[in-house]
């Protein structure tokens, strides 16, 4: 099952890359922005609850899709770019086993404990 889930996330990452290719941005934008959702980890400087909330907000695929659709509806490629980056990054993280966080701490995710 673990391999099936990783393959599913890989398919979503490929979908995100394809969606990016449909936008009018140079490829270097994708590379530069790809890890920006990880700034959500800065919430852990305050406490685990704020950290988990902000991290999960920046790694929520549903929110990423909503932002992309908003950009599509408004014909705003910047919103579409933000949605694509958030979606692609979240898929990449899940391939590596980094899931949405529980309030217990950074290493506790919906995919299991990181490091075990």
C-alpha positions in Angstrom: 0.0 0.0 0.0 2.9 2.4 0.8 4.2 2.1 -2.7 0.7 2.7 -4.2 0.4 5.9 -2.2 3.8 7.1 -3.2 3.0 6.4 -6.9 -0.3 8.3 -6.5 1.6 11.3 -5.1 4.2 11.0 -7.9 1.3 11.2 -10.4 0.1 14.4 -8.6 3.5 15.9 -8.7 3.7 15.2 -12.5 0.2 16.8 -12.8 1.5 19.9 -11.0 4.5 20.1 -13.3 2.2 19.8 -16.3 -0.1 22.5 -14.9 3.0 24.7 -14.5 4.0 24.1 -18.1 0.6 25.6 -19.1 1.4 28.9 -17.4 3.5 31.7 -18.9 6.4 31.6 -16.5 10.0 30.6 -17.1 10.9 27.2 -15.6 13.3 28.7 -13.1 10.2 30.1 -11.3 9.1 26.6 -10.5 12.6 25.6 -9.2 13.0 28.8 -7.1 9.5 28.7 -5.6 9.2 24.9 -5.1 10.4 24.9 -1.5 8.7 28.1 -0.4 5.8 26.3 1.3 8.3 25.0 3.8 8.4 28.5 5.3 5.3 27.2 7.1 7.7 25.5 9.5 8.5 28.8 11.0 5.3 28.6 12.9 7.0 26.0 15.1 9.1 28.9 16.5 6.0 29.9 18.4 4.7 26.5 19.5 3.5 23.1 18.2 -0.1 24.2 17.7 0.7 27.3 15.6 3.4 25.4 13.8 1.1 22.6 12.8 -1.6 25.0 11.7 0.6 27.1 9.5 2.5 24.1 8.1 -0.8 22.3 7.3 -2.2 25.5 5.7 0.9 25.7 3.4 0.7 22.0 2.6 -3.0 21.4 2.1 -3.8 20.2 -1.4 -7.4 21.3 -1.2 -6.4 24.8 -0.5 -3.9 24.7 -3.3 -6.6 23.6 -5.8 -8.9 26.3 -4.5 -6.2 29.0 -5.1 -5.6 27.6 -8.6 -9.3 27.6 -9.4 -9.6 31.2 -8.2 -6.7 32.1 -10.4 -8.3 30.3 -13.3 -11.6 32.0 -12.7 -10.0 35.4 -12.4 -7.6 34.7 -15.2 -4.8 35.5 -12.8 -1.7 33.4 -13.5 0.0 34.5 -10.2 -2.8 32.8 -8.3 -2.6 29.8 -10.6 1.2 29.7 -10.0 0.7 29.8 -6.2 -1.8 26.9 -6.4 0.5 24.8 -8.6 3.5 25.4 -6.4 1.5 24.5 -3.2 0.0 21.4 -4.8 3.3 20.1 -6.3 5.3 20.7 -3.2 2.7 18.9 -1.0 2.8 15.9 -3.4 6.6 15.9 -3.2 6.6 16.1 0.6 4.2 13.1 0.8 6.4 11.1 -1.5 9.1 11.6 1.1 6.8 10.7 4.0 6.1 14.2 5.3 2.4 14.4 5.9 0.1 16.9 7.5 1.2 17.6 11.1 -0.5 16.8 14.4 -0.2 19.3 17.2 2.0 16.9 19.2 5.0 18.0 17.2 6.6 18.3 13.8 7.5 14.6 13.5 3.9 13.4 14.1 2.1 13.3 10.8 -1.0 11.8 9.2 1.4 9.4 7.4 3.0 8.2 10.6 5.9 9.4 12.7 8.8 10.8 10.8 12.0 8.9 11.5 10.5 5.5 12.3 
